[in-house]
Amino acid sequence: MGEEEIRHARALLARPENSTSSIAKLLGVSRNTIYQYVPELAAGRDSLVAGNAPALPSPRS
C-alpha cells in the first residue's frame, strides 16, 4: 500500500459505518494488509478518531 492508500484507509476507518473488510475490498487488499499498514487498529478504532495516528509505517520486507 502506498502512502495515499494508507491515508485513505485511515480516513475511512475513522467512520464507524465502514468495516475493515469493506475498506480492504475497496482498496483491493486483504484485511491483514490493512492491519499491517494501520497498526493503531490494534488499539481500537477510537485511536484513529482521536487523531493519535502515528507516522506512516515502513512496509515489511
Secondary structure, DSSP 8 states (H G I E B T S, - for coil): --HHHHHHHHHHHTSTTS-HHHHHHHHTS-HHHHHHH-GGGGG-THHHHTT---S------
